[in-house]
Amino acid sequence: MLKNLAILQIDTVNQDSVSAAGRDAGNRSRIVPSRLAQRFIAGKPLVEWIIRRVGEAHVDGVMVVLSDDADTNAVLPLIPSDTPVYISRKHDSLGRFADAVREYQPRGVVRIPIETPFVDPALIDRLLTTAAMFEKCDYVGYRHLDGCAAVASPLGLFAEWYRAKAILKADEIVTDSAERADISRSISTRPDWFPQHLLPVPSELEGADVRLSVVDEEDWEHSLTIVDAMRSHDLEWQDVVRFIRETPHLRQRMETMNQVG
């Protein structure tokens, strides 16, 4: 049995969801995740880029979960041949994620959104170490000083750890469609059902001037700018944040975008 499996989940988003996300983000049009996965960064498809980054963490493997739709055919050839792929016919994120857990039967899973090109292996390792220390926890994540979940922030550096049994339990009991579309919400908002341990976000990341999660075209252009300027595939979060704060126009623009939404 795998101890900890990292799962990169690539969802499709219907047009209503994209429009709503655009309105919530100051009328910016959201990039559909399955299309985002196909874009190239530093000469590699984003899906491969993230798989390689996550593979630097102490996980027992990395796999990809896709929905059974037309975009899947475009994403499949871009996934490295040594990476397992699970295609689910379920109609929501939680159902697809649970299908993969049933198929591969890990003890724990690290969930990676495709919108996080700079997800950090060292921050993932802190999740794994904490999960090993707190064996009764079903969920390990990061939170800000104000109590907000880091994974829901635009920082774009964080993953989440779940006990596999918790994913399967949530799949059985959560019926609300909005919650089933948001795996983090379906579990993290139920601490009485799913015991949790929340790690503090590193103090250097408590400001509002870093935005690495890719929602729209401008976010994507910022990602390309950072990678091109730093010329490294080994982008530790401290170095990325330092670069942003030493580049005034980039820092100011990210801060403005974060204030808008």
C-alpha positions as CSV (number, residue, x, y, z in Angstrom):
1,M,0.0,0.0,0.0
2,L,1.2,3.5,-0.9
3,K,1.8,5.6,2.2
4,N,1.4,9.1,0.6
5,L,0.3,9.6,-3.0
6,A,0.3,13.0,-4.6
7,I,-2.7,13.6,-6.9
8,L,-2.7,16.3,-9.5
9,Q,-6.4,16.9,-10.3
10,I,-7.3,18.6,-13.6
11,D,-10.9,19.5,-13.7
12,T,-13.0,21.0,-16.5
13,V,-15.1,24.0,-15.6
14,N,-18.4,24.7,-17.3
15,Q,-19.0,28.2,-18.8
16,D,-21.3,29.3,-15.9
17,S,-18.5,28.5,-13.4
18,V,-15.9,30.3,-15.5
19,S,-18.2,33.4,-15.8
20,A,-18.8,33.4,-12.1
21,A,-15.1,33.1,-11.3
22,G,-14.4,35.9,-13.7
23,R,-16.9,38.2,-12.0
24,D,-15.5,37.3,-8.6
25,A,-12.0,38.1,-9.8
26,G,-12.8,41.6,-11.0
27,N,-14.3,40.6,-14.3
28,R,-11.2,38.7,-15.4
29,S,-11.8,35.6,-17.4
30,R,-10.7,32.4,-15.7
31,I,-8.5,29.9,-17.6
32,V,-10.2,26.5,-17.7
33,P,-8.0,24.1,-15.7
34,S,-7.9,21.5,-18.5
35,R,-6.7,24.1,-20.9
36,L,-4.2,25.5,-18.5
37,A,-2.6,22.1,-18.1
38,Q,-1.8,22.2,-21.8
39,R,0.2,25.5,-21.7
40,F,3.9,25.5,-21.8
41,I,6.3,26.9,-19.2
42,A,10.1,26.7,-19.6
43,G,9.6,24.4,-22.6
44,K,7.4,21.9,-20.8
45,P,3.7,21.4,-20.6
46,L,2.4,22.8,-17.3
47,V,1.1,19.4,-16.3
48,E,4.6,17.9,-16.6
49,W,6.2,20.9,-14.9
50,I,4.0,20.4,-11.8
51,I,4.4,16.6,-11.8
52,R,8.2,17.0,-11.7
53,R,8.1,19.7,-9.0
54,V,5.8,17.6,-6.8
55,G,8.0,14.6,-7.4
56,E,10.8,16.4,-5.5
57,A,8.8,16.0,-2.3
58,H,8.9,12.8,-0.2
59,V,5.7,11.3,-1.7
60,D,5.5,7.7,-2.9
61,G,4.3,8.7,-6.3
62,V,2.5,11.3,-8.4
63,M,-0.6,10.6,-10.5
64,V,-3.1,12.6,-12.5
65,V,-6.9,12.5,-12.3
66,L,-8.9,13.6,-15.3
67,S,-12.5,13.8,-16.1
68,D,-14.0,11.8,-19.0
69,D,-14.5,14.5,-21.6
70,A,-13.1,15.9,-24.8
71,D,-10.3,17.9,-23.2
72,T,-8.8,14.8,-21.7
73,N,-7.6,13.6,-25.1
74,A,-5.6,16.8,-25.5
75,V,-4.0,16.5,-22.0
76,L,-3.1,12.8,-22.1
77,P,-0.2,13.1,-24.6
78,L,1.4,15.8,-22.4
79,I,1.6,13.7,-19.3
80,P,4.9,11.9,-18.8
81,S,4.7,8.2,-19.6
82,D,5.9,7.2,-16.1
83,T,3.0,9.0,-14.5
84,P,-0.2,7.0,-13.8
85,V,-3.4,8.5,-15.1
86,Y,-6.9,7.8,-13.8
87,I,-9.9,8.9,-15.9
88,S,-13.2,9.2,-14.0
89,R,-16.7,9.5,-15.3
90,K,-18.0,11.1,-12.1
91,H,-19.4,14.6,-12.5
92,D,-17.8,16.4,-9.6
93,S,-14.3,16.9,-8.2
94,L,-14.9,15.0,-5.0
95,G,-16.3,12.0,-6.9
96,R,-13.4,11.9,-9.3
97,F,-10.8,12.2,-6.5
98,A,-12.5,9.5,-4.5
99,D,-12.5,7.2,-7.5
100,A,-8.7,7.5,-7.8
101,V,-8.3,6.8,-4.1
102,R,-10.3,3.6,-4.4
103,E,-8.3,2.5,-7.4
104,Y,-4.8,3.1,-5.9
105,Q,-5.6,2.7,-2.2
106,P,-3.0,5.0,-0.6
107,R,-3.1,5.7,3.1
108,G,-2.8,9.4,2.6
109,V,-3.1,11.8,-0.4
110,V,-1.6,15.1,-1.2
111,R,-4.0,17.1,-3.4
112,I,-2.3,19.4,-6.0
113,P,-4.4,21.9,-8.1
114,I,-3.2,22.5,-11.6
115,E,-3.5,26.3,-10.9
116,T,-0.4,26.1,-8.7
117,P,2.8,26.1,-10.9
118,F,4.9,27.1,-8.0
119,V,3.6,24.5,-5.4
120,D,6.6,24.0,-3.2
121,P,8.0,20.5,-2.4
122,A,9.4,21.6,1.0
123,L,6.0,22.9,2.0
124,I,4.5,19.5,1.0
125,D,7.1,17.7,3.1
126,R,6.0,19.7,6.1
127,L,2.5,18.4,5.5
128,L,3.7,14.8,5.4
129,T,5.8,15.1,8.5
130,T,2.9,16.6,10.4
131,A,0.5,13.9,9.2
132,A,2.9,11.3,10.5
133,M,3.1,13.0,13.9
134,F,-0.7,13.4,14.3
135,E,-2.0,10.0,13.3
136,K,-5.6,10.8,14.2
137,C,-5.8,13.7,11.8
138,D,-7.8,13.4,8.6
139,Y,-6.6,16.7,7.2
140,V,-3.4,18.8,7.3
141,G,-3.2,22.2,5.7
142,Y,-1.8,25.7,6.2
143,R,-3.7,28.7,7.4
144,H,-3.0,32.4,7.7
145,L,-2.9,34.4,11.0
146,D,-6.5,35.5,10.3
147,G,-7.6,31.9,10.2
148,C,-8.1,31.7,6.4
149,A,-7.0,28.6,4.6
150,A,-3.8,29.2,2.7
151,V,-5.0,26.9,-0.1
152,A,-7.9,29.3,-0.8
153,S,-5.6,32.3,-1.0
154,P,-4.0,33.5,-4.2
155,L,-0.5,32.6,-3.0
156,G,-0.4,29.4,-5.0
157,L,2.4,27.7,-3.1
158,F,0.4,25.2,-1.0
159,A,-1.0,21.7,-1.2
160,E,-3.2,19.8,1.3
161,W,-2.9,16.4,2.8
162,Y,-5.9,14.1,3.4
163,R,-6.2,10.7,5.0
164,A,-7.6,8.5,2.2
165,K,-10.4,7.2,4.4
166,A,-11.6,10.8,4.9
167,I,-11.9,11.3,1.2
168,L,-14.0,8.2,0.9
169,K,-16.2,9.2,3.8
170,A,-16.7,12.7,2.4
171,D,-17.7,11.1,-0.9
172,E,-20.4,9.2,0.9
173,I,-21.9,11.9,3.1
174,V,-21.4,15.2,1.2
175,T,-24.3,15.9,-1.1
176,D,-24.2,19.6,-1.7
177,S,-23.0,20.2,-5.3
178,A,-21.0,23.3,-4.4
179,E,-19.1,21.4,-1.7
180,R,-18.6,18.4,-4.0
181,A,-17.0,20.8,-6.4
182,D,-14.6,22.0,-3.7
183,I,-12.8,19.1,-2.0
184,S,-11.1,21.3,0.5
185,R,-14.4,22.9,1.6
186,S,-16.1,19.5,1.8
187,I,-13.7,18.3,4.5
188,S,-12.0,21.3,6.1
189,T,-15.3,22.9,7.1
190,R,-16.3,19.8,9.1
191,P,-13.7,19.6,11.9
192,D,-16.1,17.6,14.1
193,W,-16.2,14.8,11.5
194,F,-12.7,15.2,10.1
195,P,-10.0,16.0,12.8
196,Q,-7.5,18.5,11.5
197,H,-4.1,20.0,12.1
198,L,-3.4,23.4,10.6
199,L,0.1,24.7,10.1
200,P,0.9,28.4,10.2
201,V,1.8,30.0,6.9
202,P,5.5,31.1,7.0
203,S,5.6,34.7,8.2
204,E,7.3,35.9,5.0
205,L,4.0,35.0,3.2
206,E,1.6,36.9,5.4
207,G,1.7,40.0,3.2
208,A,-0.7,40.7,0.3
209,D,2.0,41.2,-2.3
210,V,2.5,37.7,-3.6
211,R,0.1,36.1,-6.1
212,L,1.3,32.8,-7.8
213,S,-2.0,31.0,-8.3
214,V,-3.0,31.1,-11.9
215,V,-6.6,32.2,-12.5
216,D,-6.4,34.3,-15.6
217,E,-4.1,35.4,-18.4
218,E,-2.3,38.0,-16.4
219,D,-1.5,35.5,-13.7
220,W,-0.1,33.2,-16.4
221,E,2.1,36.0,-17.9
222,H,3.5,36.6,-14.4
223,S,4.4,33.0,-14.0
224,L,6.3,33.0,-17.3
225,T,8.0,36.2,-16.4
226,I,9.3,34.7,-13.1
227,V,10.5,31.5,-14.7
228,D,12.2,33.2,-17.6
229,A,13.9,35.7,-15.3
230,M,15.1,33.2,-12.7
231,R,16.1,30.6,-15.3
232,S,15.8,27.7,-12.9
233,H,13.5,24.7,-12.6
234,D,14.5,24.5,-8.9
235,L,12.4,27.4,-7.7
236,E,12.2,27.4,-4.0
237,W,9.4,29.5,-2.6
238,Q,11.8,31.8,-0.7
239,D,13.7,32.6,-4.0
240,V,10.5,33.2,-5.9
241,V,9.1,35.6,-3.2
242,R,12.4,37.4,-3.0
243,F,12.4,38.0,-6.8
244,I,8.8,39.3,-6.6
245,R,9.6,41.8,-3.8
246,E,12.8,42.9,-5.7
247,T,10.7,43.6,-8.8
248,P,8.6,46.6,-7.9
249,H,6.2,46.7,-10.8
250,L,5.5,43.0,-10.4
251,R,5.0,43.2,-6.7
252,Q,2.7,46.2,-7.0
253,R,0.6,44.6,-9.7
254,M,0.2,41.4,-7.7
255,E,-0.8,43.4,-4.6
256,T,-3.4,45.3,-6.7
257,M,-4.8,42.1,-8.1
258,N,-5.1,40.5,-4.7
259,Q,-7.1,43.5,-3.4
260,V,-9.5,43.2,-6.3
261,G,-10.1,39.5,-5.7
